[in-house]
Amino acid sequence: MNKLTSQQRKLMYLAGMGILLIPVMLLGFPAAHSQGQSGGVLAQMRQQHDLGESTLGNVDPSSATMNLVLLGLRGPAACMLWVQMDEQKNRKDWAGMRATTESIIKLQPHFQKVWQFHAWNLAYNVSVEWDAVKDRYFWVKEGAKFFRKGSERNDKYPELFWYYADTLGKKIGHSDEWRQFRKYFRVDPDPAFRVNDVPGPDRELNPDDRDNYAVAADAFANANKVMDDFGREQHIMDKSLFRSYPGRAHIDHASTLQKEGHFDEETREIWGKAFQYWRDTYGQEVWHPAPFIDIHLFWTKEQIQDFVKNSELPVGYKGSKKDYEVDLRSWLGKYQNMTNFRYWYNKCHSETQPNTLQAHKDLYDAIVLFPSGRTSEAARLAYEGLQKYEAILKDEVSGLGLRDDDIAIEEVMLGVLTWKTALELENKQVPDDFPMRQLWVEHQNRLKQIESEFKRRISPSRN
Amino acid sequence: MTDYDPIPFSWLNGFQSWGIICGLVLAVTLGLALLYQVLIHFVDEFSQSRGSVVGTFFRALSRGVGTGIVAFFAALAEGIQDLLWMSPRRIGAMSVLVFRESIRRKTLGVLVVFAICFLFAGWFLSDPNRDPLLRVPIYVTFVLTAISWLILPAVFLLSCWGLPDDIKARSLHTVVTKPIRRSEVLVGRILGVTLVGTLVVACMSVVGYLWLLRALPEVQGLQTRVPVFGAINFLDREGKPAEAGVNVGDVNTFRSYIEGDTGARAIWTFKGVNSTLLNKEGKLILESKIEAFRTHKGNIEKSIISQYTFVNPTRKIRAKYQPFEISEFRDSIKSIDTNLFDELNRPVNLMTDLVDDGQLTVEVACLSTGQFLGMARPDLFIRAKDAPFVASYFKAVLCTWLMMVLIIVFAVSVSTIVKGPVAAFLTGVIIILGMFAQTFMKNLVDGEGFNKWKGGGLLESVYRIVTHMNDTIEMPKGFWTNVIQTLDMPLLQFAGRSRAVVPDFGTFQMAKFVARGYDVPWSSGLLPAVMQTLAFVIPCIVLGYFCLKSRELESK
């Protein structure tokens, strides 16, 4: 029989609640603001494992509110929104889909794959649903902005920085509409971005009015910086490839400028930047592919020999100096092959030479002149270009990067074809001997493909 | 959204369906009421009679049936009288009482929730820097949805708990001792709650409109389109009539496609075309939203080319309009001059030569070789004089109000016979079914759309489950299959009719029009909403009245 009075029971309940509050308070104390304060257990653990909102990136108050208000129903709500988003996409309700995407992100702000999925969806899947190139560009930008927003909200994920850079570089620079997209990146078709009635870029993506590849190169470098600053790994590709992207963006930039017919100092400078990155930054990075093995991609056989000769064997390495040298060479070979380091290094070096640029220019101009009927001029330029090319390939320094380069072979074959066709149209005899004849003969198996490319290039409807 | 296809209200189908369902419900209710009266009079007579059991039984039966029938018809007559001769003054008095009681119960607190929603709406809605064309639908939908979602729980609770509470507190007992009909009590309560709801909806809609003006300055001066839709037919690539165009493999099958540079056409026929549809400059405005599908890259800097041809099939006159590039997912507006040229370059007038007895035929062709254009019925319409946005917005609010009235009437009627929690549960179920399950039920019963029913009706499904037969396998032909499928038909029809017992709240959702910049149409927007409200209000009040009348108000 309970002998306690009602008041006594209430007091006991009150005391019980007070006691229970102690562990709750210990667990839930906020994070410490000054030295000497340790904060609550949960706050400490959050800090230790980088799980706090602020440690993961910028905090969006609306997202935090929504997650709090939904209590434990965040999961079901997110699932419903995903289904809704998919339905809206199928029904081509783009405005609704975009809004739902924003809601999903508010519920899952630190789920990297969610950002990745939606940004990709906007930039790649939604953009191609639109017929007008301007509209496509709008959605590509939406995707890029989404990646950027994701990287700001999660500033320790190198992947999101990389994807942002990749969208600016590859999506804008490599898609079917690359000519238009690249132009729009500098001069946005949306009248909202006009300043004093002068069209300009979308400053959110391109604040300094630069080429898309230049912005992408910085963004790739930023992704590498995130890895360095926070010691985080990425899960897109092998690290050795991931780290090469700032240089690759420079290479793409210079190649695209050449594809567009720009053979000036600016193009050479960009090749120079690519070469510099390959030699001084990427080539000097230390790779640790196996225990006791530390290599630099820039190393040559001789440098390895010198290194082994002048240094002590690593502590714990079971083997002779010779074994160590073999190991180093073996791993270096694997890494250089995987990253195609030597090819890109030599290519960038060759392209920085002034005579290389001139050879490209002559061959390019020859094809450009062709459709306008100026065949004799085209033949002359093609011939001069081939002569310059031959001189380059013979040169030990500038020719190294172009001898086995597929792009160079294609360029030379196109040059010969232009020259020959121009002469035939002029009713002139095609001489048996001509510059780069050997390469032309060696790659006759590619002629069909080269002819089709030649037809495409001289076609009036070419984009 | 691209699958916007307003279907005009069909008076014949509407009344037919309503008549059948109401007739069935009325017949069942009256039958049960008659049986109840006969039974209670029989039991009364039987218990009072003396003599042999058999004799007493037959005596009670003969008297009971007679008196039961008389009592039933007397009650029915009294009921009809009660319903027809209601006093507006007494109803008004009851309404004022309910209104005061609602205010006392802090119903207006819902406005605070509404205010909080709008204070923080900007946090959760899309980025303000984005395309205004994309923002308007989101903001407008948010406002209209917020109004309907916030008003519902408030009036729903008020309606479900009011009468049961009054009965429990015996205050209703006091009321009915006064010279007032029970029908007046019911209608007064409905009107009272409606009055409170109206006040809240009015406040919310005005605040919502002002908020829209602040959040979207472009709404000011915005016009909503008043479309005149036509019927669509297709011709295949050989120019022969076809049921539909080509399916290009799009997940969304709403549109079908015509092939470019072939005989394929989409032909629209508009009825009731006259000079009132011309704008101030005397031009006919045709608006289209056509989708593109490319089978090859083509010239990506140019869109696919389309062309309108106006046709008078009777006089065999054809006038081509200049070809134009389509603008996908955007509205393409063409002002058609009434002075056109036919195929022999002779001048023709659109209204006198091409409109045939008020009917205008427009052929749409795709001129780009190897490319396709996708179209559906609402993708081309004549744009009549625009209506102001504010009118369309408040028409949408009116539909939300109608939905609120329907819920109030239903909830109050239900609360006349059951207690508060049960009434709330029942009304809640009806709201959930009406809001979220109508499409599902429609697909299930009508066998249309993505969820097309497979595996037959009830009996066929049972057969398939028992015999482990997949729904893709055809039933074996024979007598028993015929029996099963014949019996399934009425069951499916019953299920179809039962679906109509639950109101379709989608009918009241007008955000789909306003958000897309259309005026809320009368025939496919307002009228179905008004008719559905009336269709439920009338039987609910009648049933509610008889339930209240039969209720013993002295007992809790």
Boltz contact constraints between the chains, C-beta under 6 A:
constraints:
  - contact:
      token1: [A, 62]
      token2: [B, 123]
      max_distance: 6.0
  - contact:
      token1: [A, 62]
      token2: [B, 124]
      max_distance: 6.0
  - contact:
      token1: [A, 90]
      token2: [B, 251]
      max_distance: 6.0
  - contact:
      token1: [A, 90]
      token2: [B, 252]
      max_distance: 6.0
  - contact:
      token1: [A, 91]
      token2: [B, 1]
      max_distance: 6.0
  - contact:
      token1: [A, 91]
      token2: [B, 3]
      max_distance: 6.0
  - contact:
      token1: [A, 91]
      token2: [B, 252]
      max_distance: 6.0
  - contact:
      token1: [A, 92]
      token2: [B, 2]
      max_distance: 6.0
  - contact:
      token1: [A, 93]
      token2: [B, 1]
      max_distance: 6.0
  - contact:
      token1: [A, 95]
      token2: [B, 134]
      max_distance: 6.0
  - contact:
      token1: [A, 95]
      token2: [B, 137]
      max_distance: 6.0
  - contact:
      token1: [A, 99]
      token2: [B, 126]
      max_distance: 6.0
  - contact:
      token1: [A, 99]
      token2: [B, 138]
      max_distance: 6.0
  - contact:
      token1: [A, 102]
      token2: [B, 126]
      max_distance: 6.0
  - contact:
      token1: [A, 130]
      token2: [B, 328]
      max_distance: 6.0
  - contact:
      token1: [A, 131]
      token2: [B, 292]
      max_distance: 6.0
  - contact:
      token1: [A, 131]
      token2: [B, 303]
      max_distance: 6.0
  - contact:
      token1: [A, 131]
      token2: [B, 328]
      max_distance: 6.0
  - contact:
      token1: [A, 132]
      token2: [B, 303]
      max_distance: 6.0
  - contact:
      token1: [A, 133]
      token2: [B, 300]
      max_distance: 6.0
  - contact:
      token1: [A, 177]
      token2: [B, 300]
      max_distance: 6.0
